Amino acid sequence: MNELHLTELVVAALALNLIAGAWRSTQRRLSWRWFLAIHLPIPFVIGLRLLLDIGWSWIPLMVVCALTGQLLGAWLFGLWSAHRPQALAVPVAQTEEATSG
């Protein structure tokens, strides 16, 4: 096994789970989309692990990368959405008035 392959797998697992974690944070907890956001990256990471011929002994590291990516993705998305300009956000009262009127 090449150490470069392991680095590629760690980066890919972290990146996939960053995206999935950001998406998970926008979903209702325990809904099917929430579960999908958690489990969707798993087949890709397994396939990449098999493609790069990385052994079973590195699976705990992949689990840590997945958890870290999920949590970090949700946290970063929360920071981003809290700091984005308010001009982009449409107040709820305006959308209700437009649909009822």
SULVEN-V598080 format. One record per helix or strand. SS is the DSSP state (h for helix, s for strand). FROM is the first residue (numbers start at 1). TO is the last residue. If there is no record, write none. Layout:
[[SS FROM TO] [SS FROM TO]]
This chain:
[[h 3 24] [h 32 51] [h 56 83] [h 86 88] [h 92 100]]
